[in-house]
């Protein structure tokens, strides 16, 4: 289950970015996970719960995951298309495109802290 290593990586990233005092005030972590990222949001939630089982210092920090759809940008007409049913075809000029601009990411989108 690679979601466990992803949770560990998220925690390490936050610990590198924020001072300990700030981390104690953390309330929520917001992620954006793309459809093509090979990350299953439900399994990521389970891995986060397992990480906090038994009481880590982040056991009160909520995890929110937003799934992002696949978008392509046509190399010919520059039109941005929402990909439906894995059909990577520009809705404007009907040409195939492999220029994915959204849908492969796993981003720490926002961190919420207590006032």
N, C-alpha and C positions, 0 to 999 in steps of 0.2 A: 504494500500500500504506500505509494509515493506521496500521498497526501500528508503523512506524518512528517516526512522530511520537508515538505512545503511549509507546514505549520512551524517547524523548528527554524526554518529560514526566515519566515515572517517575524518571529520573535527576535531572532538575532539582528535583523535589520532595524527593528524598532529600538532595540537596546543600543545599537550603534548611533542611531540618529538622535535619541533623546536622553537627557540626563535622568538619573535615578529618581529624583524628586518629581519630575514631570511624568515619568512612567507610573508612579503611585497614584496619579490623578487621572490616568487613562480610563475612560468609560466604554469606548467602543472602537472597533476596527472595522472599516468598510473596505471591501475588496471588489474589484471588477474582474470577472473571470470570463474569458471568451469561449464561445461554443467550440472552437477548434483547439483550445489550449490543452486538451487531454486531462483536464481536471474536473472531477465530478463534485459539484458543490455539496451534495449531501454527504459524501465521504470526507470532504474537507471539514464540514461541521463536526462529523464524528471524530475525526482526528484531533480537532481543537478541543472537544469535550474530553477525549482521552488524555490529552496533554494536561488539562486542568483537573483531572480526576485525582482526588487525594489532596487537592489544595495547592496549586501553584500560586505565585504572587499575582497572576492574571485571572484568577478564577471568577472575579466579578466583572471582567471585561467582556462585553458582548461582541459577537462576530456577526457581521452582516455581509452577505455575498450577493452581488448583482451580476446576473448573467448577461453578457453582451452578445448581440447578434453579429453575423458576418456581414461585412461591407466591403465592396470592391470599388476601385476607381479605374475606370476605363482608360487604357493607354492611348486610345484613338481619339475619343471625344471628351475625356476628362470628367464624364458624368459619374456620380457616386450612386451605386445601386445596393439596396439591401438584398442579400442573397437568400433565396427561398428554395427549399428542397435541394440544397447543394448544387444549384445550377449557377455556375459562375459566368453568367452572360449579362452584358450591359443591357439594361432595360431601355436605353435610349437608341443605341445603334445596332443592338442585337449581336454584337461580336463577343467572343469569349474573352475573359480577362482572368489573369492570375495575380493581379495586383491587389492583394488583401490589405486593407487599411484598418480593419477592426475585426476582432474575433479570435485572435491568437494570444491575446494578452492575459496576464495575471498581474494585476496592479494593486498596490495598497493605495486606494483612492483617497481615503480620508481617515483621520484619527480624531476621535472626540475626547475631550478632557473635561473634568469637573472645573467649575469656575473657581 
